[in-house]
Amino acid sequence: MLNIFEIIDKTGRKIHLSKERWTHITEPISPHTYMANYLEEIKETVIKPDKINPSLYDEKKANYY
């Protein structure tokens, strides 16, 4: 399995979190290390976000809040 999770968001987009990205997020030198304890919250935010902002730099990316 190459993904930690794969879900469909509220707009119908298929979203996944790859093992490679999760490792990057949780590695000791990452500024996001604190997120290691919030995997379920990350998943829930992607499934039921309050807000989705499209990326200014990449049309395939968005920020979920």
PDB file of N, CA, C, O and CB in Angstrom:
ATOM      1  N   MET A   1       0.852  -1.193   0.000  1.00  0.00           N
ATOM      2  CA  MET A   1       0.000   0.000   0.000  1.00  0.00           C
ATOM      3  C   MET A   1       0.887   1.242   0.000  1.00  0.00           C
ATOM      4  O   MET A   1       1.761   1.384   0.855  1.00  0.00           O
ATOM      5  CB  MET A   1      -0.964   0.006   1.233  1.00  0.00           C
ATOM      6  N   LEU A   2       0.667   2.123  -0.941  1.00  0.00           N
ATOM      7  CA  LEU A   2       1.481   3.321  -1.063  1.00  0.00           C
ATOM      8  C   LEU A   2       0.867   4.535  -0.380  1.00  0.00           C
ATOM      9  O   LEU A   2       1.522   5.566  -0.227  1.00  0.00           O
ATOM     10  CB  LEU A   2       1.712   3.625  -2.505  1.00  0.00           C
ATOM     11  N   ASN A   3      -0.409   4.408   0.037  1.00  0.00           N
ATOM     12  CA  ASN A   3      -1.092   5.535   0.658  1.00  0.00           C
ATOM     13  C   ASN A   3      -1.469   5.233   2.106  1.00  0.00           C
ATOM     14  O   ASN A   3      -1.795   4.101   2.463  1.00  0.00           O
ATOM     15  CB  ASN A   3      -2.336   5.899  -0.139  1.00  0.00           C
ATOM     16  N   ILE A   4      -1.417   6.266   2.917  1.00  0.00           N
ATOM     17  CA  ILE A   4      -1.882   6.185   4.298  1.00  0.00           C
ATOM     18  C   ILE A   4      -3.414   6.156   4.283  1.00  0.00           C
ATOM     19  O   ILE A   4      -4.039   5.368   4.992  1.00  0.00           O
ATOM     20  CB  ILE A   4      -1.342   7.391   5.155  1.00  0.00           C
ATOM     21  N   PHE A   5      -4.003   7.027   3.466  1.00  0.00           N
ATOM     22  CA  PHE A   5      -5.448   6.986   3.247  1.00  0.00           C
ATOM     23  C   PHE A   5      -5.781   7.543   1.875  1.00  0.00           C
ATOM     24  O   PHE A   5      -4.987   8.259   1.264  1.00  0.00           O
ATOM     25  CB  PHE A   5      -6.193   7.775   4.342  1.00  0.00           C
ATOM     26  N   GLU A   6      -6.969   7.199   1.405  1.00  0.00           N
ATOM     27  CA  GLU A   6      -7.510   7.718   0.157  1.00  0.00           C
ATOM     28  C   GLU A   6      -8.993   7.910   0.380  1.00  0.00           C
ATOM     29  O   GLU A   6      -9.693   6.969   0.755  1.00  0.00           O
ATOM     30  CB  GLU A   6      -7.222   6.759  -1.059  1.00  0.00           C
ATOM     31  N   ILE A   7      -9.477   9.105   0.156  1.00  0.00           N
ATOM     32  CA  ILE A   7     -10.891   9.422   0.396  1.00  0.00           C
ATOM     33  C   ILE A   7     -11.438  10.256  -0.760  1.00  0.00           C
ATOM     34  O   ILE A   7     -10.692  10.691  -1.637  1.00  0.00           O
ATOM     35  CB  ILE A   7     -11.068  10.181   1.744  1.00  0.00           C
ATOM     36  N   ILE A   8     -12.736  10.467  -0.746  1.00  0.00           N
ATOM     37  CA  ILE A   8     -13.398  11.380  -1.675  1.00  0.00           C
ATOM     38  C   ILE A   8     -13.845  12.592  -0.861  1.00  0.00           C
ATOM     39  O   ILE A   8     -14.550  12.447   0.137  1.00  0.00           O
ATOM     40  CB  ILE A   8     -14.621  10.688  -2.413  1.00  0.00           C
ATOM     41  N   ASP A   9     -13.436  13.782  -1.288  1.00  0.00           N
ATOM     42  CA  ASP A   9     -13.820  14.975  -0.537  1.00  0.00           C
ATOM     43  C   ASP A   9     -15.235  15.410  -0.905  1.00  0.00           C
ATOM     44  O   ASP A   9     -15.885  14.777  -1.738  1.00  0.00           O
ATOM     45  CB  ASP A   9     -12.827  16.120  -0.798  1.00  0.00           C
ATOM     46  N   LYS A  10     -15.714  16.490  -0.284  1.00  0.00           N
ATOM     47  CA  LYS A  10     -17.103  16.906  -0.500  1.00  0.00           C
ATOM     48  C   LYS A  10     -17.352  17.470  -1.895  1.00  0.00           C
ATOM     49  O   LYS A  10     -18.504  17.668  -2.281  1.00  0.00           O
ATOM     50  CB  LYS A  10     -17.490  17.934   0.528  1.00  0.00           C
ATOM     51  N   THR A  11     -16.292  17.731  -2.657  1.00  0.00           N
ATOM     52  CA  THR A  11     -16.466  18.189  -4.038  1.00  0.00           C
ATOM     53  C   THR A  11     -16.354  17.045  -5.032  1.00  0.00           C
ATOM     54  O   THR A  11     -16.482  17.253  -6.238  1.00  0.00           O
ATOM     55  CB  THR A  11     -15.439  19.260  -4.372  1.00  0.00           C
ATOM     56  N   GLY A  12     -16.114  15.825  -4.529  1.00  0.00           N
ATOM     57  CA  GLY A  12     -16.004  14.664  -5.384  1.00  0.00           C
ATOM     58  C   GLY A  12     -14.592  14.331  -5.834  1.00  0.00           C
ATOM     59  O   GLY A  12     -14.392  13.384  -6.594  1.00  0.00           O
ATOM     60  N   ARG A  13     -13.608  15.102  -5.372  1.00  0.00           N
ATOM     61  CA  ARG A  13     -12.208  14.839  -5.725  1.00  0.00           C
ATOM     62  C   ARG A  13     -11.661  13.677  -4.909  1.00  0.00           C
ATOM     63  O   ARG A  13     -11.934  13.567  -3.714  1.00  0.00           O
ATOM     64  CB  ARG A  13     -11.345  16.095  -5.504  1.00  0.00           C
ATOM     65  N   LYS A  14     -10.891  12.815  -5.555  1.00  0.00           N
ATOM     66  CA  LYS A  14     -10.204  11.744  -4.842  1.00  0.00           C
ATOM     67  C   LYS A  14      -8.914  12.333  -4.265  1.00  0.00           C
ATOM     68  O   LYS A  14      -8.086  12.884  -4.990  1.00  0.00           O
ATOM     69  CB  LYS A  14      -9.907  10.513  -5.790  1.00  0.00           C
ATOM     70  N   ILE A  15      -8.764  12.203  -2.948  1.00  0.00           N
ATOM     71  CA  ILE A  15      -7.611  12.761  -2.235  1.00  0.00           C
ATOM     72  C   ILE A  15      -6.884  11.620  -1.544  1.00  0.00           C
ATOM     73  O   ILE A  15      -7.517  10.737  -0.965  1.00  0.00           O
ATOM     74  CB  ILE A  15      -8.048  13.857  -1.201  1.00  0.00           C
ATOM     75  N   HIS A  16      -5.561  11.634  -1.601  1.00  0.00           N
ATOM     76  CA  HIS A  16      -4.787  10.616  -0.883  1.00  0.00           C
ATOM     77  C   HIS A  16      -3.621  11.261  -0.138  1.00  0.00           C
ATOM     78  O   HIS A  16      -3.132  12.329  -0.508  1.00  0.00           O
ATOM     79  CB  HIS A  16      -4.267   9.537  -1.860  1.00  0.00           C
ATOM     80  N   LEU A  17      -3.198  10.584   0.911  1.00  0.00           N
ATOM     81  CA  LEU A  17      -1.988  10.952   1.636  1.00  0.00           C
ATOM     82  C   LEU A  17      -1.025   9.790   1.453  1.00  0.00           C
ATOM     83  O   LEU A  17      -1.257   8.689   1.955  1.00  0.00           O
ATOM     84  CB  LEU A  17      -2.273  11.254   3.173  1.00  0.00           C
ATOM     85  N   SER A  18       0.045  10.044   0.738  1.00  0.00           N
ATOM     86  CA  SER A  18       1.004   8.974   0.459  1.00  0.00           C
ATOM     87  C   SER A  18       1.905   8.719   1.670  1.00  0.00           C
ATOM     88  O   SER A  18       2.090   9.591   2.519  1.00  0.00           O
ATOM     89  CB  SER A  18       1.857   9.328  -0.772  1.00  0.00           C
ATOM     90  N   LYS A  19       2.451   7.525   1.729  1.00  0.00           N
ATOM     91  CA  LYS A  19       3.403   7.202   2.791  1.00  0.00           C
ATOM     92  C   LYS A  19       4.602   8.136   2.723  1.00  0.00           C
ATOM     93  O   LYS A  19       5.126   8.563   3.752  1.00  0.00           O
ATOM     94  CB  LYS A  19       3.860   5.733   2.686  1.00  0.00           C
ATOM     95  N   GLU A  20       5.029   8.448   1.515  1.00  0.00           N
ATOM     96  CA  GLU A  20       6.187   9.338   1.334  1.00  0.00           C
ATOM     97  C   GLU A  20       5.908  10.710   1.928  1.00  0.00           C
ATOM     98  O   GLU A  20       6.771  11.257   2.615  1.00  0.00           O
ATOM     99  CB  GLU A  20       6.542   9.474  -0.160  1.00  0.00           C
ATOM    100  N   ARG A  21       4.733  11.286   1.689  1.00  0.00           N
ATOM    101  CA  ARG A  21       4.389  12.611   2.234  1.00  0.00           C
ATOM    102  C   ARG A  21       4.230  12.548   3.752  1.00  0.00           C
ATOM    103  O   ARG A  21       4.659  13.462   4.457  1.00  0.00           O
ATOM    104  CB  ARG A  21       3.087  13.144   1.588  1.00  0.00           C
ATOM    105  N   TRP A  22       3.620  11.483   4.257  1.00  0.00           N
ATOM    106  CA  TRP A  22       3.446  11.336   5.696  1.00  0.00           C
ATOM    107  C   TRP A  22       4.813  11.237   6.384  1.00  0.00           C
ATOM    108  O   TRP A  22       5.018  11.820   7.448  1.00  0.00           O
ATOM    109  CB  TRP A  22       2.583  10.090   6.015  1.00  0.00           C
ATOM    110  N   THR A  23       5.733  10.506   5.782  1.00  0.00           N
ATOM    111  CA  THR A  23       7.091  10.413   6.334  1.00  0.00           C
ATOM    112  C   THR A  23       7.743  11.782   6.344  1.00  0.00           C
ATOM    113  O   THR A  23       8.395  12.149   7.321  1.00  0.00           O
ATOM    114  CB  THR A  23       7.949   9.418   5.523  1.00  0.00           C
ATOM    115  N   HIS A  24       7.579  12.533   5.285  1.00  0.00           N
ATOM    116  CA  HIS A  24       8.133  13.888   5.220  1.00  0.00           C
ATOM    117  C   HIS A  24       7.545  14.781   6.321  1.00  0.00           C
ATOM    118  O   HIS A  24       8.272  15.518   6.988  1.00  0.00           O
ATOM    119  CB  HIS A  24       7.862  14.507   3.835  1.00  0.00           C
ATOM    120  N   ILE A  25       6.234  14.706   6.499  1.00  0.00           N
ATOM    121  CA  ILE A  25       5.553  15.524   7.512  1.00  0.00           C
ATOM    122  C   ILE A  25       6.031  15.183   8.916  1.00  0.00           C
ATOM    123  O   ILE A  25       6.222  16.074   9.744  1.00  0.00           O
ATOM    124  CB  ILE A  25       4.037  15.334   7.422  1.00  0.00           C
ATOM    125  N   THR A  26       6.223  13.907   9.183  1.00  0.00           N
ATOM    126  CA  THR A  26       6.506  13.466  10.553  1.00  0.00           C
ATOM    127  C   THR A  26       7.990  13.286  10.869  1.00  0.00           C
ATOM    128  O   THR A  26       8.330  12.938  12.000  1.00  0.00           O
ATOM    129  CB  THR A  26       5.801  12.179  10.809  1.00  0.00           C
ATOM    130  N   GLU A  27       8.884  13.512   9.903  1.00  0.00           N
ATOM    131  CA  GLU A  27      10.304  13.349  10.205  1.00  0.00           C
ATOM    132  C   GLU A  27      10.754  14.414  11.212  1.00  0.00           C
ATOM    133  O   GLU A  27      10.215  15.520  11.227  1.00  0.00           O
ATOM    134  CB  GLU A  27      11.151  13.435   8.909  1.00  0.00           C
ATOM    135  N   PRO A  28      11.735  14.083  12.048  1.00  0.00           N
ATOM    136  CA  PRO A  28      12.155  14.972  13.146  1.00  0.00           C
ATOM    137  C   PRO A  28      12.566  16.382  12.714  1.00  0.00           C
ATOM    138  O   PRO A  28      12.394  17.323  13.488  1.00  0.00           O
ATOM    139  CB  PRO A  28      13.298  14.346  13.872  1.00  0.00           C
ATOM    140  N   ILE A  29      13.093  16.552  11.526  1.00  0.00           N
ATOM    141  CA  ILE A  29      13.530  17.890  11.113  1.00  0.00           C
ATOM    142  C   ILE A  29      12.423  18.707  10.444  1.00  0.00           C
ATOM    143  O   ILE A  29      12.640  19.868  10.098  1.00  0.00           O
ATOM    144  CB  ILE A  29      14.702  17.771  10.168  1.00  0.00           C
ATOM    145  N   SER A  30      11.252  18.122  10.262  1.00  0.00           N
ATOM    146  CA  SER A  30      10.141  18.816   9.619  1.00  0.00           C
ATOM    147  C   SER A  30       9.501  19.828  10.567  1.00  0.00           C
ATOM    148  O   SER A  30       9.379  19.568  11.764  1.00  0.00           O
ATOM    149  CB  SER A  30       9.092  17.810   9.137  1.00  0.00           C
ATOM    150  N   PRO A  31       9.091  20.987  10.031  1.00  0.00           N
ATOM    151  CA  PRO A  31       8.348  21.938  10.875  1.00  0.00           C
ATOM    152  C   PRO A  31       6.941  21.451  11.193  1.00  0.00           C
ATOM    153  O   PRO A  31       6.233  22.077  11.981  1.00  0.00           O
ATOM    154  CB  PRO A  31       8.271  23.295  10.193  1.00  0.00           C
ATOM    155  N   HIS A  32       6.529  20.340  10.587  1.00  0.00           N
ATOM    156  CA  HIS A  32       5.189  19.798  10.787  1.00  0.00           C
ATOM    157  C   HIS A  32       5.169  18.569  11.693  1.00  0.00           C
ATOM    158  O   HIS A  32       4.148  17.887  11.779  1.00  0.00           O
ATOM    159  CB  HIS A  32       4.581  19.449   9.458  1.00  0.00           C
ATOM    160  N   THR A  33       6.256  18.282  12.356  1.00  0.00           N
ATOM    161  CA  THR A  33       6.365  17.078  13.183  1.00  0.00           C
ATOM    162  C   THR A  33       5.205  16.941  14.164  1.00  0.00           C
ATOM    163  O   THR A  33       4.749  15.828  14.426  1.00  0.00           O
ATOM    164  CB  THR A  33       7.677  17.090  13.945  1.00  0.00           C
ATOM    165  N   TYR A  34       4.726  18.045  14.705  1.00  0.00           N
ATOM    166  CA  TYR A  34       3.627  18.015  15.678  1.00  0.00           C
ATOM    167  C   TYR A  34       2.360  17.370  15.100  1.00  0.00           C
ATOM    168  O   TYR A  34       1.496  16.928  15.856  1.00  0.00           O
ATOM    169  CB  TYR A  34       3.311  19.434  16.151  1.00  0.00           C
ATOM    170  N   MET A  35       2.245  17.313  13.785  1.00  0.00           N
ATOM    171  CA  MET A  35       1.056  16.745  13.146  1.00  0.00           C
ATOM    172  C   MET A  35       1.001  15.220  13.242  1.00  0.00           C
ATOM    173  O   MET A  35      -0.027  14.627  12.917  1.00  0.00           O
ATOM    174  CB  MET A  35       1.010  17.158  11.692  1.00  0.00           C
ATOM    175  N   ALA A  36       2.069  14.582  13.676  1.00  0.00           N
ATOM    176  CA  ALA A  36       2.128  13.117  13.741  1.00  0.00           C
ATOM    177  C   ALA A  36       1.002  12.522  14.581  1.00  0.00           C
ATOM    178  O   ALA A  36       0.569  11.397  14.330  1.00  0.00           O
ATOM    179  CB  ALA A  36       3.465  12.678  14.305  1.00  0.00           C
ATOM    180  N   ASN A  37       0.532  13.258  15.560  1.00  0.00           N
ATOM    181  CA  ASN A  37      -0.537  12.775  16.440  1.00  0.00           C
ATOM    182  C   ASN A  37      -1.941  13.134  15.945  1.00  0.00           C
ATOM    183  O   ASN A  37      -2.923  12.896  16.648  1.00  0.00           O
ATOM    184  CB  ASN A  37      -0.340  13.335  17.826  1.00  0.00           C
ATOM    185  N   TYR A  38      -2.042  13.700  14.751  1.00  0.00           N
ATOM    186  CA  TYR A  38      -3.327  14.211  14.267  1.00  0.00           C
ATOM    187  C   TYR A  38      -3.777  13.609  12.945  1.00  0.00           C
ATOM    188  O   TYR A  38      -4.470  14.274  12.175  1.00  0.00           O
ATOM    189  CB  TYR A  38      -3.251  15.689  14.122  1.00  0.00           C
ATOM    190  N   LEU A  39      -3.403  12.376  12.668  1.00  0.00           N
ATOM    191  CA  LEU A  39      -3.761  11.762  11.396  1.00  0.00           C
ATOM    192  C   LEU A  39      -5.281  11.710  11.202  1.00  0.00           C
ATOM    193  O   LEU A  39      -5.764  12.059  10.125  1.00  0.00           O
ATOM    194  CB  LEU A  39      -3.173  10.357  11.311  1.00  0.00           C
ATOM    195  N   GLU A  40      -6.030  11.291  12.193  1.00  0.00           N
ATOM    196  CA  GLU A  40      -7.491  11.216  12.049  1.00  0.00           C
ATOM    197  C   GLU A  40      -8.104  12.595  11.849  1.00  0.00           C
ATOM    198  O   GLU A  40      -9.064  12.736  11.092  1.00  0.00           O
ATOM    199  CB  GLU A  40      -8.115  10.547  13.274  1.00  0.00           C
ATOM    200  N   GLU A  41      -7.569  13.608  12.512  1.00  0.00           N
ATOM    201  CA  GLU A  41      -8.073  14.975  12.347  1.00  0.00           C
ATOM    202  C   GLU A  41      -7.772  15.494  10.940  1.00  0.00           C
ATOM    203  O   GLU A  41      -8.588  16.203  10.350  1.00  0.00           O
ATOM    204  CB  GLU A  41      -7.452  15.914  13.407  1.00  0.00           C
ATOM    205  N   ILE A  42      -6.609  15.144  10.405  1.00  0.00           N
ATOM    206  CA  ILE A  42      -6.267  15.534   9.034  1.00  0.00           C
ATOM    207  C   ILE A  42      -7.264  14.903   8.068  1.00  0.00           C
ATOM    208  O   ILE A  42      -7.794  15.577   7.184  1.00  0.00           O
ATOM    209  CB  ILE A  42      -4.809  15.107   8.676  1.00  0.00           C
ATOM    210  N   LYS A  43      -7.513  13.634   8.236  1.00  0.00           N
ATOM    211  CA  LYS A  43      -8.451  12.914   7.374  1.00  0.00           C
ATOM    212  C   LYS A  43      -9.852  13.533   7.473  1.00  0.00           C
ATOM    213  O   LYS A  43     -10.503  13.755   6.452  1.00  0.00           O
ATOM    214  CB  LYS A  43      -8.497  11.413   7.758  1.00  0.00           C
ATOM    215  N   GLU A  44     -10.308  13.807   8.674  1.00  0.00           N
ATOM    216  CA  GLU A  44     -11.631  14.399   8.887  1.00  0.00           C
ATOM    217  C   GLU A  44     -11.724  15.788   8.243  1.00  0.00           C
ATOM    218  O   GLU A  44     -12.762  16.146   7.686  1.00  0.00           O
ATOM    219  CB  GLU A  44     -11.937  14.492  10.396  1.00  0.00           C
ATOM    220  N   THR A  45     -10.651  16.560   8.319  1.00  0.00           N
ATOM    221  CA  THR A  45     -10.637  17.889   7.710  1.00  0.00           C
ATOM    222  C   THR A  45     -10.766  17.800   6.195  1.00  0.00           C
ATOM    223  O   THR A  45     -11.441  18.624   5.576  1.00  0.00           O
ATOM    224  CB  THR A  45      -9.353  18.634   8.085  1.00  0.00           C
ATOM    225  N   VAL A  46     -10.124  16.809   5.600  1.00  0.00           N
ATOM    226  CA  VAL A  46     -10.227  16.641   4.149  1.00  0.00           C
ATOM    227  C   VAL A  46     -11.622  16.146   3.758  1.00  0.00           C
ATOM    228  O   VAL A  46     -12.152  16.546   2.722  1.00  0.00           O
ATOM    229  CB  VAL A  46      -9.151  15.656   3.643  1.00  0.00           C
ATOM    230  N   ILE A  47     -12.206  15.292   4.568  1.00  0.00           N
ATOM    231  CA  ILE A  47     -13.547  14.770   4.273  1.00  0.00           C
ATOM    232  C   ILE A  47     -14.612  15.844   4.451  1.00  0.00           C
ATOM    233  O   ILE A  47     -15.500  15.981   3.610  1.00  0.00           O
ATOM    234  CB  ILE A  47     -13.863  13.569   5.172  1.00  0.00           C
ATOM    235  N   LYS A  48     -14.531  16.613   5.544  1.00  0.00           N
ATOM    236  CA  LYS A  48     -15.556  17.614   5.864  1.00  0.00           C
ATOM    237  C   LYS A  48     -14.920  18.960   6.202  1.00  0.00           C
ATOM    238  O   LYS A  48     -14.998  19.402   7.349  1.00  0.00           O
ATOM    239  CB  LYS A  48     -16.427  17.134   7.038  1.00  0.00           C
ATOM    240  N   PRO A  49     -14.300  19.615   5.238  1.00  0.00           N
ATOM    241  CA  PRO A  49     -13.656  20.887   5.525  1.00  0.00           C
ATOM    242  C   PRO A  49     -14.672  22.016   5.733  1.00  0.00           C
ATOM    243  O   PRO A  49     -15.776  21.980   5.188  1.00  0.00           O
ATOM    244  CB  PRO A  49     -12.707  21.248   4.400  1.00  0.00           C
ATOM    245  N   ASP A  50     -14.288  23.004   6.518  1.00  0.00           N
ATOM    246  CA  ASP A  50     -15.090  24.218   6.631  1.00  0.00           C
ATOM    247  C   ASP A  50     -14.861  25.108   5.421  1.00  0.00           C
ATOM    248  O   ASP A  50     -15.743  25.857   5.001  1.00  0.00           O
ATOM    249  CB  ASP A  50     -14.755  24.977   7.928  1.00  0.00           C
ATOM    250  N   LYS A  51     -13.647  25.008   4.865  1.00  0.00           N
ATOM    251  CA  LYS A  51     -13.279  25.872   3.752  1.00  0.00           C
ATOM    252  C   LYS A  51     -12.216  25.170   2.915  1.00  0.00           C
ATOM    253  O   LYS A  51     -11.352  24.481   3.456  1.00  0.00           O
ATOM    254  CB  LYS A  51     -12.767  27.253   4.260  1.00  0.00           C
ATOM    255  N   ILE A  52     -12.278  25.343   1.592  1.00  0.00           N
ATOM    256  CA  ILE A  52     -11.257  24.844   0.683  1.00  0.00           C
ATOM    257  C   ILE A  52     -10.767  26.025  -0.148  1.00  0.00           C
ATOM    258  O   ILE A  52     -11.549  26.670  -0.847  1.00  0.00           O
ATOM    259  CB  ILE A  52     -11.810  23.687  -0.229  1.00  0.00           C
ATOM    260  N   ASN A  53      -9.468  26.301  -0.065  1.00  0.00           N
ATOM    261  CA  ASN A  53      -8.868  27.364  -0.864  1.00  0.00           C
ATOM    262  C   ASN A  53      -8.002  26.741  -1.952  1.00  0.00           C
ATOM    263  O   ASN A  53      -7.106  25.953  -1.650  1.00  0.00           O
ATOM    264  CB  ASN A  53      -8.030  28.327   0.025  1.00  0.00           C
ATOM    265  N   PRO A  54      -8.258  27.081  -3.208  1.00  0.00           N
ATOM    266  CA  PRO A  54      -7.398  26.556  -4.267  1.00  0.00           C
ATOM    267  C   PRO A  54      -5.985  27.123  -4.139  1.00  0.00           C
ATOM    268  O   PRO A  54      -5.795  28.254  -3.691  1.00  0.00           O
ATOM    269  CB  PRO A  54      -7.985  26.887  -5.655  1.00  0.00           C
ATOM    270  N   SER A  55      -5.010  26.330  -4.534  1.00  0.00           N
ATOM    271  CA  SER A  55      -3.620  26.780  -4.522  1.00  0.00           C
ATOM    272  C   SER A  55      -3.432  27.882  -5.565  1.00  0.00           C
ATOM    273  O   SER A  55      -4.021  27.837  -6.645  1.00  0.00           O
ATOM    274  CB  SER A  55      -2.649  25.594  -4.794  1.00  0.00           C
ATOM    275  N   LEU A  56      -2.621  28.848  -5.232  1.00  0.00           N
ATOM    276  CA  LEU A  56      -2.308  29.916  -6.178  1.00  0.00           C
ATOM    277  C   LEU A  56      -1.298  29.461  -7.220  1.00  0.00           C
ATOM    278  O   LEU A  56      -1.149  30.085  -8.270  1.00  0.00           O
ATOM    279  CB  LEU A  56      -1.777  31.136  -5.441  1.00  0.00           C
ATOM    280  N   TYR A  57      -0.595  28.352  -6.916  1.00  0.00           N
ATOM    281  CA  TYR A  57       0.538  27.944  -7.739  1.00  0.00           C
ATOM    282  C   TYR A  57       0.328  26.637  -8.504  1.00  0.00           C
ATOM    283  O   TYR A  57       1.049  26.364  -9.464  1.00  0.00           O
ATOM    284  CB  TYR A  57       1.742  27.813  -6.880  1.00  0.00           C
ATOM    285  N   ASP A  58      -0.640  25.834  -8.096  1.00  0.00           N
ATOM    286  CA  ASP A  58      -0.834  24.528  -8.718  1.00  0.00           C
ATOM    287  C   ASP A  58      -2.317  24.203  -8.732  1.00  0.00           C
ATOM    288  O   ASP A  58      -2.933  24.038  -7.679  1.00  0.00           O
ATOM    289  CB  ASP A  58      -0.036  23.426  -7.971  1.00  0.00           C
ATOM    290  N   GLU A  59      -2.892  24.110  -9.928  1.00  0.00           N
ATOM    291  CA  GLU A  59      -4.343  23.878 -10.044  1.00  0.00           C
ATOM    292  C   GLU A  59      -4.789  22.527  -9.514  1.00  0.00           C
ATOM    293  O   GLU A  59      -5.980  22.322  -9.281  1.00  0.00           O
ATOM    294  CB  GLU A  59      -4.764  23.997 -11.479  1.00  0.00           C
ATOM    295  N   LYS A  60      -3.858  21.604  -9.319  1.00  0.00           N
ATOM    296  CA  LYS A  60      -4.198  20.285  -8.780  1.00  0.00           C
ATOM    297  C   LYS A  60      -4.194  20.260  -7.258  1.00  0.00           C
ATOM    298  O   LYS A  60      -4.565  19.250  -6.660  1.00  0.00           O
ATOM    299  CB  LYS A  60      -3.232  19.247  -9.305  1.00  0.00           C
ATOM    300  N   LYS A  61      -3.783  21.348  -6.622  1.00  0.00           N
ATOM    301  CA  LYS A  61      -3.676  21.380  -5.169  1.00  0.00           C
ATOM    302  C   LYS A  61      -4.666  22.369  -4.562  1.00  0.00           C
ATOM    303  O   LYS A  61      -5.094  23.328  -5.204  1.00  0.00           O
ATOM    304  CB  LYS A  61      -2.254  21.738  -4.753  1.00  0.00           C
ATOM    305  N   ALA A  62      -5.018  22.103  -3.296  1.00  0.00           N
ATOM    306  CA  ALA A  62      -5.905  22.997  -2.550  1.00  0.00           C
ATOM    307  C   ALA A  62      -5.570  22.875  -1.073  1.00  0.00           C
ATOM    308  O   ALA A  62      -4.998  21.876  -0.637  1.00  0.00           O
ATOM    309  CB  ALA A  62      -7.413  22.661  -2.813  1.00  0.00           C
ATOM    310  N   ASN A  63      -5.922  23.877  -0.319  1.00  0.00           N
ATOM    311  CA  ASN A  63      -5.728  23.870   1.139  1.00  0.00           C
ATOM    312  C   ASN A  63      -7.082  23.692   1.808  1.00  0.00           C
ATOM    313  O   ASN A  63      -8.030  24.427   1.532  1.00  0.00           O
ATOM    314  CB  ASN A  63      -5.034  25.189   1.631  1.00  0.00           C
ATOM    315  N   TYR A  64      -7.156  22.706   2.688  1.00  0.00           N
ATOM    316  CA  TYR A  64      -8.399  22.356   3.383  1.00  0.00           C
ATOM    317  C   TYR A  64      -8.322  22.839   4.826  1.00  0.00           C
ATOM    318  O   TYR A  64      -7.332  22.612   5.522  1.00  0.00           O
ATOM    319  CB  TYR A  64      -8.657  20.820   3.331  1.00  0.00           C
ATOM    320  N   TYR A  65      -9.394  23.515   5.265  1.00  0.00           N
ATOM    321  CA  TYR A  65      -9.446  24.031   6.638  1.00  0.00           C
ATOM    322  C   TYR A  65     -10.723  23.568   7.306  1.00  0.00           C
ATOM    323  O   TYR A  65     -10.964  23.893   8.468  1.00  0.00           O
ATOM    324  CB  TYR A  65      -9.357  25.575   6.658  1.00  0.00           C
TER     325      TYR A  65
END
